[in-house]
Amino acid sequence: MKREKVVIGTRGSKLALWQAEFIKSELTRRHPVLEVELNKIKTTGDKILDVPLAQVGGKGLFVKEIEEALLSREADIAVHSMKDVPTEFPDGLHLAVICEREDPRDAFMSQVQDSTFKIQNFKSLPEGATIGTSSLRRSCQLLSIRPDLRIEQLRGNLDTRLKKLDEGQFDAIILAAAGIKRLGLQKRITEILPFEISLSAIGQGAIGIECRIHDEFINNLIAPLNHSETSICVRAERAFLQRLEGGCQVPIAAHARLIGQSPSSRGKEGSRGTIHTENNTSNSKLLILDGLVGSIRGDEIVKGHIEGNPEQGETLGIQLADEILSKGAKEILDEVYKRYAPPVNGEISS
């Protein structure tokens, strides 16, 4: 069935609208006669700004209301930041497309003073410096390196966060590099943090498109927007997260990437969970996946690493999660969930 109009469900923030407009432009470029409309929806995560996300409880804080719009046919597709998307979907919905990923790393941002950065990089932070971030994932990794740091909650849109930084409420803030670059503010980035300092969130930097499973027209329409390599990597990360039963507010991190594989590496089994398969060719890719689970204070960090055939990406994600669980991650996560138990009867206390 052919349609003349498609409705995109999206959050109303600048970054969410950039992402939705990007998908709109891609669709209209391929189908000039197609009318694409945006339905801006306020989610639970957008409404609650005075409470740390981890204390709100539940999953899907930034997608639930948009998924409801899909089910009620008030939207045909939903455009999400993949790091916000739960690993489970309501009946009748699925993740149909994952677009090519932007920079998946975290960005360190300090105040600008006399046309230069007041603090030059993460290593230059003074003793007891105040860092703004709403992410337990980021804070646990930073505290594991610098336990002297003071971590303060940072919520709101990008403009609000930068304003708080410039007003001196923080010595530095940590944000996803992808969003900053997409909004054209890369000059404000003081330093891109290497994964050794801050391993990224699951799916960070990638845009996902969710839709109704049985809507054949929509599924065919958006299929060309899928980026196969990004999809393989993000789905491996999500399998890791799902096995750990975690959400985007939990101190869990993972990053997968594909690299070229040399013939000499085939058929070997390396250290730290490395897996290679015999049926790879010299021109094939190798999937590399790193993951970690951290305690809230950063005094315990459990890391893992696995490599293997990209076609087995989700299996590798599960295997890595099992390895990390066997190293003590379950006890760490149990403590996190105990501290940040979901609110009773949906009530939020500040």
QUIVEN-V93743 format. One record per residue. RES is the residue in three letters. D_CENTER is the distance of its C-alpha to the mean C-alpha in whole Angstrom. Layout:
BEGIN
res:RES d_center:D_CENTER
res:RES d_center:D_CENTER
END
This chain:
BEGIN
res:MET d_center:34
res:LYS d_center:34
res:ARG d_center:32
res:GLU d_center:33
res:LYS d_center:30
res:VAL d_center:26
res:VAL d_center:24
res:ILE d_center:20
res:GLY d_center:19
res:THR d_center:16
res:ARG d_center:16
res:GLY d_center:18
res:SER d_center:16
res:LYS d_center:17
res:LEU d_center:14
res:ALA d_center:14
res:LEU d_center:17
res:TRP d_center:17
res:GLN d_center:14
res:ALA d_center:17
res:GLU d_center:20
res:PHE d_center:18
res:ILE d_center:18
res:LYS d_center:22
res:SER d_center:23
res:GLU d_center:22
res:LEU d_center:24
res:THR d_center:27
res:ARG d_center:27
res:ARG d_center:28
res:HIS d_center:30
res:PRO d_center:32
res:VAL d_center:33
res:LEU d_center:30
res:GLU d_center:30
res:VAL d_center:26
res:GLU d_center:26
res:LEU d_center:23
res:ASN d_center:23
res:LYS d_center:21
res:ILE d_center:20
res:LYS d_center:19
res:THR d_center:17
res:THR d_center:18
res:GLY d_center:15
res:ASP d_center:17
res:LYS d_center:20
res:ILE d_center:20
res:LEU d_center:19
res:ASP d_center:22
res:VAL d_center:20
res:PRO d_center:17
res:LEU d_center:14
res:ALA d_center:15
res:GLN d_center:19
res:VAL d_center:18
res:GLY d_center:18
res:GLY d_center:17
res:LYS d_center:13
res:GLY d_center:12
res:LEU d_center:13
res:PHE d_center:12
res:VAL d_center:13
res:LYS d_center:16
res:GLU d_center:19
res:ILE d_center:18
res:GLU d_center:18
res:GLU d_center:21
res:ALA d_center:22
res:LEU d_center:22
res:LEU d_center:24
res:SER d_center:27
res:ARG d_center:27
res:GLU d_center:26
res:ALA d_center:23
res:ASP d_center:23
res:ILE d_center:19
res:ALA d_center:16
res:VAL d_center:14
res:HIS d_center:10
res:SER d_center:7
res:MET d_center:5
res:LYS d_center:2
res:ASP d_center:6
res:VAL d_center:8
res:PRO d_center:10
res:THR d_center:12
res:GLU d_center:15
res:PHE d_center:17
res:PRO d_center:20
res:ASP d_center:23
res:GLY d_center:23
res:LEU d_center:20
res:HIS d_center:18
res:LEU d_center:15
res:ALA d_center:17
res:VAL d_center:15
res:ILE d_center:12
res:CYS d_center:13
res:GLU d_center:13
res:ARG d_center:11
res:GLU d_center:11
res:ASP d_center:11
res:PRO d_center:8
res:ARG d_center:10
res:ASP d_center:10
res:ALA d_center:14
res:PHE d_center:17
res:MET d_center:19
res:SER d_center:22
res:GLN d_center:25
res:VAL d_center:27
res:GLN d_center:31
res:ASP d_center:34
res:SER d_center:31
res:THR d_center:30
res:PHE d_center:27
res:LYS d_center:28
res:ILE d_center:26
res:GLN d_center:26
res:ASN d_center:23
res:PHE d_center:21
res:LYS d_center:25
res:SER d_center:27
res:LEU d_center:26
res:PRO d_center:29
res:GLU d_center:30
res:GLY d_center:28
res:ALA d_center:26
res:THR d_center:24
res:ILE d_center:20
res:GLY d_center:18
res:THR d_center:14
res:SER d_center:13
res:SER d_center:11
res:LEU d_center:13
res:ARG d_center:11
res:ARG d_center:12
res:SER d_center:15
res:CYS d_center:16
res:GLN d_center:16
res:LEU d_center:18
res:LEU d_center:20
res:SER d_center:21
res:ILE d_center:22
res:ARG d_center:23
res:PRO d_center:25
res:ASP d_center:27
res:LEU d_center:24
res:ARG d_center:24
res:ILE d_center:20
res:GLU d_center:20
res:GLN d_center:18
res:LEU d_center:17
res:ARG d_center:16
res:GLY d_center:17
res:ASN d_center:16
res:LEU d_center:16
res:ASP d_center:20
res:THR d_center:20
res:ARG d_center:18
res:LEU d_center:20
res:LYS d_center:23
res:LYS d_center:23
res:LEU d_center:23
res:ASP d_center:26
res:GLU d_center:28
res:GLY d_center:27
res:GLN d_center:26
res:PHE d_center:23
res:ASP d_center:24
res:ALA d_center:21
res:ILE d_center:17
res:ILE d_center:14
res:LEU d_center:11
res:ALA d_center:9
res:ALA d_center:11
res:ALA d_center:10
res:GLY d_center:11
res:ILE d_center:14
res:LYS d_center:15
res:ARG d_center:15
res:LEU d_center:17
res:GLY d_center:19
res:LEU d_center:19
res:GLN d_center:19
res:LYS d_center:22
res:ARG d_center:21
res:ILE d_center:19
res:THR d_center:21
res:GLU d_center:19
res:ILE d_center:16
res:LEU d_center:15
res:PRO d_center:16
res:PHE d_center:14
res:GLU d_center:17
res:ILE d_center:17
res:SER d_center:13
res:LEU d_center:11
res:SER d_center:7
res:ALA d_center:4
res:ILE d_center:4
res:GLY d_center:4
res:GLN d_center:3
res:GLY d_center:6
res:ALA d_center:7
res:ILE d_center:9
res:GLY d_center:11
res:ILE d_center:14
res:GLU d_center:15
res:CYS d_center:19
res:ARG d_center:22
res:ILE d_center:23
res:HIS d_center:27
res:ASP d_center:27
res:GLU d_center:28
res:PHE d_center:28
res:ILE d_center:25
res:ASN d_center:23
res:ASN d_center:26
res:LEU d_center:25
res:ILE d_center:21
res:ALA d_center:21
res:PRO d_center:22
res:LEU d_center:19
res:ASN d_center:17
res:HIS d_center:16
res:SER d_center:18
res:GLU d_center:16
res:THR d_center:13
res:SER d_center:13
res:ILE d_center:15
res:CYS d_center:12
res:VAL d_center:9
res:ARG d_center:12
res:ALA d_center:13
res:GLU d_center:10
res:ARG d_center:10
res:ALA d_center:13
res:PHE d_center:13
res:LEU d_center:11
res:GLN d_center:14
res:ARG d_center:16
res:LEU d_center:15
res:GLU d_center:15
res:GLY d_center:12
res:GLY d_center:10
res:CYS d_center:7
res:GLN d_center:10
res:VAL d_center:12
res:PRO d_center:12
res:ILE d_center:11
res:ALA d_center:9
res:ALA d_center:9
res:HIS d_center:10
res:ALA d_center:12
res:ARG d_center:14
res:LEU d_center:18
res:ILE d_center:21
res:GLY d_center:25
res:GLN d_center:27
res:SER d_center:30
res:PRO d_center:33
res:SER d_center:34
res:SER d_center:31
res:ARG d_center:31
res:GLY d_center:33
res:LYS d_center:32
res:GLU d_center:30
res:GLY d_center:29
res:SER d_center:27
res:ARG d_center:24
res:GLY d_center:24
res:THR d_center:24
res:ILE d_center:25
res:HIS d_center:27
res:THR d_center:29
res:GLU d_center:32
res:ASN d_center:32
res:ASN d_center:29
res:THR d_center:31
res:SER d_center:32
res:ASN d_center:30
res:SER d_center:27
res:LYS d_center:23
res:LEU d_center:22
res:LEU d_center:18
res:ILE d_center:17
res:LEU d_center:15
res:ASP d_center:14
res:GLY d_center:13
res:LEU d_center:14
res:VAL d_center:15
res:GLY d_center:16
res:SER d_center:19
res:ILE d_center:19
res:ARG d_center:21
res:GLY d_center:20
res:ASP d_center:23
res:GLU d_center:22
res:ILE d_center:19
res:VAL d_center:19
res:LYS d_center:18
res:GLY d_center:18
res:HIS d_center:19
res:ILE d_center:20
res:GLU d_center:21
res:GLY d_center:22
res:ASN d_center:23
res:PRO d_center:20
res:GLU d_center:22
res:GLN d_center:21
res:GLY d_center:17
res:GLU d_center:17
res:THR d_center:20
res:LEU d_center:19
res:GLY d_center:15
res:ILE d_center:18
res:GLN d_center:20
res:LEU d_center:18
res:ALA d_center:17
res:ASP d_center:21
res:GLU d_center:22
res:ILE d_center:20
res:LEU d_center:21
res:SER d_center:24
res:LYS d_center:24
res:GLY d_center:24
res:ALA d_center:20
res:LYS d_center:21
res:GLU d_center:24
res:ILE d_center:21
res:LEU d_center:19
res:ASP d_center:22
res:GLU d_center:23
res:VAL d_center:19
res:TYR d_center:20
res:LYS d_center:23
res:ARG d_center:23
res:TYR d_center:20
res:ALA d_center:22
res:PRO d_center:21
res:PRO d_center:24
res:VAL d_center:27
res:ASN d_center:28
res:GLY d_center:25
res:GLU d_center:26
res:ILE d_center:24
res:SER d_center:26
res:SER d_center:26
END
